[in-house]
Amino acid sequence: MKINTSFAQDILKKARSKGIDQVEVYILEGRSRAVEVKDQEIEGIEDADLSGYGIRIIHGDRLGFAYSTIGEDYESVLARAIEFSRFVAPDEYLTIPEPSVFSQSLEIFDPVIENISSELLVSTVMELEKSALSFDKRIKKTRKASLSVTTLRTSIVNSYGINVSYSSTSAISQIMVVAEDKGESQSTWEFEASRFFGDLSVKELGQRAAKKAVSLLGSRKLSSRKAALLFDQSVASEFLGFLSSSFQADSIIKGKSMLQDKLGRKVFSSIIDIVDNGLIPRRLGTRPVDGEGVASRITPLIKEGILEGYLHNTYTAKRLSSVSTGNASRKGYLDPPSVGISNLFIAPSEKARPLSFSQLINAESEMLYVLDVMGMHTGNPVTGDFSVGVSGLWIVKGEPAFAVKETMIAGNVIDLFDKVIAVGDDLKFYGSTGSPHILFRDIDISG
């Protein structure tokens, strides 16, 4: 199936002939390739076609949706969408968006990825694994070293005049390594992603994973206490990911957000901001328009600790008397749009004085530097309550004293982020969420 606007226009014309005024066609054409290596041998190679299209109709305040991978089948796909709409309840807030002005010069497409050879993919993953295995003799094996690249062409056409197409690429590398010494083993995972292949530094990625694993050898338990915690960027990003659904307006509508009824109120420390930005060059969440064709934008969510707003698509904006923030999200062509993040990150507010890592690690006489968190998925996104295992390094006067294992932190994520006392100047993204190092004070640790 080839993407073209005439294909979409044929669908709109056919829908109008059936008395359907609100129609949207969402088309993807693309390819994903992945390589996995273990012990310098190829474990697997994947090459997947991502092409297909979805048709969304709104008729009589009822939603209908159907999809296919066969372009010539569009009349029956449209008929299914119309048929499905007859079995759902009417909703007066359903609508499709009108055109908006969007940026056409975002850095989101890399021709290197589009034309990359299988040989380069394999050699890059080999280098990733080799860099980890050669870092230290205590790195005994890898559990996974992989690289995936994707090229996509996205088109969105609707009956209100939206007609936009754009091309994008992505590259994601990841590795899990195992360090062993004196009968003990420690495994760690590292991840890197960009729209551009050249942004990946696989040698450094493998060495970071290895260094982290080795640093955790000789771990011991920590007795229960109150202490300062320094979150690694990856850990802070995981907590932000846990928070992310609470910023989404569909969670507010369903009553499933810990930030319900807190708009305009102080919820976190005044030295942090949280922003969703769909316009950052080269980032995975960057795109000219969202999943229904509304222009991407920068949306402040937390400003100096105060909740400033939520993330919206067209439906939630209409229902909550707001405006779309360009955060309609799709998992491909298989589903109608929901609400999701673009590039969500934590930043120091204007009240903060961003610190270097060296300054952060020396800011308290003792602290737990948290390098890994386990069980984040068990947290309750409605209440914000969590109880997770953490591992890391016990820091005394700026230097590692010993590695820490089998330690728990528990509480409420809103209370936790109200105890932020310092924010780093080293923002790092993990996929579509990002954070600098973050320092907290007086956190309960259970040994």
Protein Blocks (a to p, Z undefined) as FASTA:
>chain_A
ZZdfklmmmmmmmmmmnopabdcdddddddddddddeehiafbdcdddfbdcdddddeeh
iacddddfbfklmmmmmmmmmmmmmmpccdfkbccdddddddfkbcfbcfklmmpcfklm
mmmmmmmmmmmmmmpmklmbdfbdcddddddddddddfkopacdddddddddddddddde
ehiacddddddddfbfklpcfklmmmmmmmmmmmmgoiacdddddddddddfklmmmmmm
mmmmmmpmklmmnopafkgokghiafbdfkbccdddfkbghiakbcfbdfeopacddddf
bgghiafbdcddfklmmmnopadehiaccebjkbccddddfbdcddddfkbccddfklmm
mmpmbdcddfbdehklmpcfknopacddddddddeehiafbdcehiaceddfklmmmmcc
bdcfbdccehjaccdddddehiacdZZ
